[in-house]
């Protein structure tokens, strides 16, 4: 499977339970938050970090999914989880 196909398949999948780190953000306080995604809505991830659950807005951040080693701009996944199944992800 080509790298692009692997990434698109990942982007269409479930993010709940994935380990993630915020690597870039227009809100500097969010950079470095790392933990497990415990909830995902259209606009937000709830990340269970060492010091509690953090609400992180997707569209202003870039995320590194640690296990998969895939970096994703939150703006391209700023959809409800069920809507991502049909996304084309042309920007990827």
VOPAGU-2260 file (C-alpha; in pm, 1 decimal, decimal comma):
REM VOPAGU-2260
SITE   aa  ch    i         X         Y         Z
SITE  UNK   A    0       0,0       0,0       0,0
SITE  UNK   A    1     135,2     340,0     -97,7
SITE  UNK   A    2     214,0     590,8     176,9
SITE  UNK   A    3     -59,7     828,9      60,8
SITE  UNK   A    4    -320,5     549,5      67,4
SITE  UNK   A    5    -208,3     447,7     417,8
SITE  UNK   A    6    -243,6     804,4     544,1
SITE  UNK   A    7    -584,4     859,4     381,2
SITE  UNK   A    8    -708,1     531,7     529,8
SITE  UNK   A    9    -582,9     646,9     870,8
SITE  UNK   A   10    -754,9     986,5     834,7
SITE  UNK   A   11   -1087,2     816,5     761,2
SITE  UNK   A   12   -1053,4     590,6    1066,4
SITE  UNK   A   13   -1130,0     632,4    1433,0
SITE  UNK   A   14    -911,6     866,2    1641,4
SITE  UNK   A   15   -1050,4     765,4    1982,7
SITE  UNK   A   16    -780,0     598,0    2188,8
SITE  UNK   A   17    -492,1     721,2    1969,3
SITE  UNK   A   18    -186,5     878,1    2130,7
SITE  UNK   A   19    -129,1    1229,5    1999,6
SITE  UNK   A   20      93,0    1534,2    2055,8
SITE  UNK   A   21      19,4    1893,3    1953,4
SITE  UNK   A   22     329,6    1998,9    1756,5
SITE  UNK   A   23     211,5    2337,7    1620,7
SITE  UNK   A   24     -67,0    2575,1    1713,4
SITE  UNK   A   25    -162,3    2938,9    1682,3
SITE  UNK   A   26    -232,5    2911,8    2058,5
SITE  UNK   A   27     116,0    2861,4    2205,2
SITE  UNK   A   28     -30,9    2719,3    2529,4
SITE  UNK   A   29    -146,6    2409,3    2340,6
SITE  UNK   A   30     192,8    2315,5    2194,4
SITE  UNK   A   31     334,5    2008,1    2361,9
SITE  UNK   A   32       7,3    1867,2    2496,2
SITE  UNK   A   33      39,3    1491,7    2468,4
SITE  UNK   A   34    -195,0    1212,3    2560,7
SITE  UNK   A   35    -474,8     982,0    2454,1
SITE  UNK   A   36    -776,0    1110,2    2259,8
SITE  UNK   A   37   -1080,8    1034,4    2475,2
SITE  UNK   A   38   -1341,4    1219,7    2266,1
SITE  UNK   A   39   -1362,2    1368,3    1919,6
SITE  UNK   A   40   -1620,2    1613,6    1789,4
SITE  UNK   A   41   -1630,6    1816,3    1469,3
SITE  UNK   A   42   -1412,6    2095,2    1608,8
SITE  UNK   A   43   -1237,5    1953,0    1913,9
SITE  UNK   A   44   -1028,2    1672,2    2051,9
SITE  UNK   A   45   -1044,2    1593,0    2421,2
SITE  UNK   A   46    -696,4    1473,9    2511,8
SITE  UNK   A   47    -630,6    1295,5    2839,4
SITE  UNK   A   48    -290,2    1434,1    2937,7
SITE  UNK   A   49     -86,0    1382,2    3256,2
SITE  UNK   A   50    -244,3    1685,5    3420,2
SITE  UNK   A   51    -606,9    1629,2    3320,5
SITE  UNK   A   52    -829,9    1633,9    3014,3
SITE  UNK   A   53    -752,4    1915,6    2770,4
SITE  UNK   A   54    -990,3    2049,8    2506,5
SITE  UNK   A   55    -794,2    2121,6    2188,2
SITE  UNK   A   56    -943,3    2292,6    1885,2
SITE  UNK   A   57    -852,3    2095,4    1572,0
SITE  UNK   A   58    -833,6    2368,5    1307,9
SITE  UNK   A   59    -565,5    2574,4    1484,7
SITE  UNK   A   60    -328,4    2282,7    1552,9
SITE  UNK   A   61    -103,5    2029,6    1386,1
SITE  UNK   A   62    -102,3    1687,9    1549,0
SITE  UNK   A   63     152,0    1408,4    1554,4
SITE  UNK   A   64     -13,7    1070,1    1599,7
SITE  UNK   A   65     261,0     895,0    1791,5
SITE  UNK   A   66     201,6     525,6    1723,2
SITE  UNK   A   67     143,8     578,9    1351,2
SITE  UNK   A   68     410,0     853,4    1318,6
SITE  UNK   A   69     175,2    1061,4    1103,9
SITE  UNK   A   70     160,2    1441,1    1128,7
SITE  UNK   A   71    -177,0    1593,1    1039,8
SITE  UNK   A   72    -295,1    1951,1    1000,6
SITE  UNK   A   73    -609,6    1973,0    1212,2
SITE  UNK   A   74    -785,4    2185,9     949,4
SITE  UNK   A   75    -815,9    1886,0     715,0
SITE  UNK   A   76    -975,1    1665,8     983,9
SITE  UNK   A   77   -1210,6    1935,3    1114,4
SITE  UNK   A   78   -1516,2    1716,6    1049,3
SITE  UNK   A   79   -1749,2    1507,2    1259,3
SITE  UNK   A   80   -1600,4    1157,1    1290,4
SITE  UNK   A   81   -1880,8    1002,9    1083,9
SITE  UNK   A   82   -1831,0    1260,9     805,0
SITE  UNK   A   83   -1459,6    1181,1     766,3
SITE  UNK   A   84   -1550,5     837,4     622,4
SITE  UNK   A   85   -1647,8     995,3     290,3
SITE  UNK   A   86   -1383,9    1268,0     270,4
SITE  UNK   A   87   -1152,6    1264,6     -31,0
SITE  UNK   A   88    -860,4    1434,4     149,5
SITE  UNK   A   89    -737,7    1588,9    -175,8
SITE  UNK   A   90    -498,3    1814,6      17,5
SITE  UNK   A   91    -306,6    1519,5     151,0
